[in-house]
Amino acid sequence: MILEDMDNFLKELGVGFLYAGHEFKIKIDNDFQYIDFLLFNTKYNCYVVLEVKTKKVLANHIGQTLNYMNYIDKYIKEPFHNKTIGVILCKKENKFILEYCSNYKIFTTTFKLNLHNLV
């Protein structure tokens, strides 16, 4: 489970990641929604929305992540912070991979993590 080994998980992600919250509660219209993990990256001076999926990434997962990113940009981030980025961690072929998306363009890249039993 990610929460049980948050320190190593953040190290696996790379330099500068800080934990801001798990199941971070936001209100979009009249509905409460929960961001799986909200992180902050000091190197890039931006929030990072991290969504965890136990299946392959679908179009609605990207849309959901983009909505969360837009919310953080509008209501949470400060003017001196860079735009929020989104990361989708998903299970593919019995491995967990990271897939990235951005407000301006959506692109994906994959690499293997040395994490066991994340979800």
Phi, psi and omega in degrees: 000137183300315183298328181288340181224046185302320182301310179292324179299314180296323177295322178296326180294325180134193186282137167089007181277132177237143181278126178250334178168155176244138186050051182294115188279127175228159179241115177248120189058238180253013184248138172274136177230162186230119175282128183306305177219134171249124181239168172229138178249118183287330180293319182259000177052051181208158172283154178230120175270120180246116177252136181250125180237138181269002178230182179294158182286131177249165181302322181292334176293320178294316177299317178299314180297318178298320176300316179297318179299315179298320178298312180300316179299323184278321190245343187247311187292153176270159181302333181275356175275150173283166180302145178294142174247158181242142177229131176245118177262120184225161178267129180215123179054046179061022175229156175261134179231161175256137173232131186257151170216159184223158177300318189281325180204151178254127177217160180231149172215149182230149171202159184274142174254150177267048181249142181243141174054052181292319187241000000 
